[in-house]
Amino acid sequence: MTASNLWTSSADIRFRVGWPDFHLKAYFSRASPEAGVWLSCRGDNGFANYEDLEAHRAEIERAIGGALKWTADEDREQGTLFSPLPSFDANDKSDWPRQHKLIAEGVLRFYRAVKPFVEPLIGAKNQEPQRN
């Protein structure tokens, strides 16, 4: 897929970082000039994992450098942490190099901020019974 095809309307770009049940993604839209990076907590322990991460909210937000949008969805057994990217308009092709850099830096910053809290949850998944 070429960059011109990827940047057509909106997209979710998933980064496979080896975390089962945790989806690290970047998002952008040309319909509404916005973009961001987020982590979805999914799977059998999705909501419990979300709650465990939320217990470290201050540490994660400090590492990211700002407040996140935290969205719990107990009915669907999942939760999401979202970090918007500033000054982002995917319709401005002349600004794409800066926007690509913003996405790359945002994903890396997000990964580094949540990694110390996600990895113990992955290890615990195989050791503890699932929570209901």
C-alpha positions in Angstrom: 0.0 0.0 0.0 1.5 3.4 -1.0 1.3 6.5 1.2 -1.1 8.1 -1.2 -3.5 5.1 -1.0 -3.2 5.0 2.8 -4.0 8.6 3.3 -7.3 8.7 1.4 -10.0 9.3 4.0 -9.3 7.7 7.4 -7.4 4.8 8.8 -6.5 2.8 11.8 -2.9 1.6 11.7 -2.2 -1.3 14.1 1.3 -1.8 15.4 2.0 -5.4 16.3 4.2 -5.2 19.4 3.7 -8.7 20.7 1.0 -7.9 23.3 -2.0 -10.3 23.0 -5.3 -8.6 23.8 -3.7 -5.1 23.7 -4.0 -3.3 20.4 -1.7 -0.3 19.9 -3.0 1.9 17.1 -2.7 5.2 15.4 -5.7 6.9 13.8 -6.2 9.8 11.4 -9.1 11.3 9.5 -9.3 13.5 6.5 -13.1 14.0 7.1 -12.4 15.8 10.4 -8.9 17.0 10.9 -7.9 14.8 13.8 -5.4 12.1 14.7 -4.3 10.2 17.7 -2.7 7.1 19.2 -4.5 4.7 21.4 -4.4 1.4 23.2 -7.4 -0.9 23.3 -7.6 -3.5 26.0 -9.5 -6.5 24.5 -9.9 -10.2 25.1 -11.2 -12.2 28.0 -9.5 -9.9 30.5 -9.9 -6.7 28.5 -11.9 -4.7 31.1 -9.9 -6.0 34.0 -6.7 -5.1 32.2 -8.1 -1.6 31.4 -8.8 -1.1 35.1 -5.3 -2.3 36.1 -3.9 0.3 33.7 -6.2 3.0 35.0 -4.8 2.4 38.5 -1.5 3.7 37.0 -3.2 6.6 35.2 -1.0 9.4 36.7 2.2 7.5 35.9 1.1 6.7 32.3 -0.1 10.3 31.6 3.1 11.7 33.1 5.2 9.5 30.8 3.1 10.4 27.8 3.3 14.1 28.7 -0.4 14.9 28.9 -3.9 13.8 29.8 -5.4 10.8 28.0 -9.0 10.1 27.2 -9.9 7.0 29.2 -13.0 5.1 27.9 -14.4 2.1 29.8 -16.8 -0.3 28.1 -17.7 -2.8 30.7 -20.6 -4.3 28.6 -18.1 -5.2 25.9 -15.4 -6.2 28.4 -12.9 -3.6 27.1 -11.4 -0.2 27.6 -9.4 2.3 25.6 -6.7 4.9 26.3 -6.5 7.7 23.7 -3.9 10.4 23.1 -4.9 13.0 20.5 -2.1 14.4 18.2 -2.1 18.2 18.0 -2.3 20.3 14.9 -3.1 17.5 12.5 -4.9 18.0 9.2 -4.3 15.0 6.9 -5.8 17.1 4.0 -2.6 19.2 4.0 -0.3 17.1 1.9 2.6 19.6 2.2 2.5 18.8 6.0 2.5 15.0 5.7 6.2 14.7 6.6 5.6 16.5 9.9 2.4 14.5 10.5 4.2 11.2 9.8 6.8 12.2 12.4 4.0 13.1 14.9 2.5 9.7 14.5 5.8 7.9 14.8 6.8 9.9 17.9 3.3 9.5 19.4 3.3 5.7 19.0 6.8 5.4 20.4 5.9 7.6 23.4 2.7 5.7 24.0 4.4 2.3 23.8 7.1 3.4 26.3 4.6 4.8 28.7 2.3 1.7 28.9 4.9 -1.1 28.4 5.9 -1.3 32.1 2.2 -1.8 33.1 1.1 -4.0 30.1 3.8 -6.6 30.2 3.1 -7.8 33.8 -0.6 -8.2 32.8 0.4 -10.4 29.9 2.5 -12.6 32.1 -0.2 -12.8 34.7 -2.8 -13.9 32.1 -1.3 -17.4 32.0 -0.8 -17.6 35.8 -4.1 -16.4 37.3 -7.7 -17.4 36.7 -9.8 -15.0 34.7 -11.7 -12.3 36.6 -15.4 -12.0 36.1 
